[in-house]
């Protein structure tokens, strides 16, 4: 016979509950979407980390085979950013907390 749970049983956490963060993480792993999520996170982080001056001169950005391709409208900016590729790479991977990008290529 079915017994309706009392208030204490109904609202208490049991061993089978998880936080929303953990549930989303498990969902991304189950559907093998974690890599694509991290790539999207890196592209979104580009604008935030590089600032408005650089992001306004960025015309195209995408990831392919763990390489971040960034197309810039300014040749001097491209040259300047090429000199600090390792720092940019470190900043982006630290923001995502994973090694999503292995190389940055400016087009």
N, C-alpha and C positions, 0 to 999 in steps of 0.2 A: 504494500500500500504506500502511496506517495505521501511524504511528510513535508510540509512547507517549512523552509528554514526560518528561524527567528531572525530578528534584526541583527544581532551580533554575528551570527554565522553568515548572513547575507552580505554584510559590509566589510567583513574582515578579509585580509589577504591570506590566501593559502599558498601552498608551494607551487601551484601551477600558474600563478600570475606573474607577469613580467612588466617592466616599465615600457612606456611607449617607445623610447629610444631603442631598447633591446628588441622589441617586436619588429620595428622597422628594419633594424640591422639584420635580423633573421630572415625577414621577407626578401630583402635585397640579395642576400646570399642564396636563398632557396631558388629564386628565379634567375640567378646569375646576372644580376644587374648592378652589382657593387662597382665593377670596373667602369661602366658607363656613367654611373652616378658620380664617381670620383673625377672622371673627365669633365663632366658638366660643372662640377664644383671648381675645378682649376680654371675653366674658361670664365666662370663668373667671378672668380677671385682676381683675375687679371685686371679688371676695371678698378676694383677696390684697392689692390696692392700697388698698382702702377700710378694711380692718381688720374685726375681729369686731363692733364696736358698730354700724357702718353695715350690714354684710352681714346681721346678725341682724334688722334692721328693714326689709330689702329683701324684699318678698313676690313680686315678679315682675320679670324683666328679659329684654328681647329687642331685636333689631335689625331694623329694617325701613327700606328705602330710605336706608341710611347714617345713620339716626337711632337712637340708643340710647334706648330707653324703659325707665325705671326706676320701678316702683311701690313707694312707701315707706309704712310703717304709721304714721309719726310726722310730723305737720304741721310742728313746729318744725325737725326735721331736714331736711325737704323745703325749707323756706325757707332754711335755712343752706347747704345744698348748691346751691341755685339761684344763690346769690351767687358761688359759685366754679365755675361751669360750665366756663369756659375752662381753668382749671387741671386739672380732672378730665379734660376732653377731651384735653388735651396729654399727661397721664400715661398714659391708655389707649392713645393712638396711638403714643407712644414705646415702650411695652411690647411692642406688636405689630410695631413698625418699619415701619408702613404707615399710610396715612390711611384707616382702615376706617370711622371714625365722624366725621361732620361736625357733628353736633349732639346734645346730651344733653337729653332731655325727662323731667321728673319728673312722675309721675302721682299 
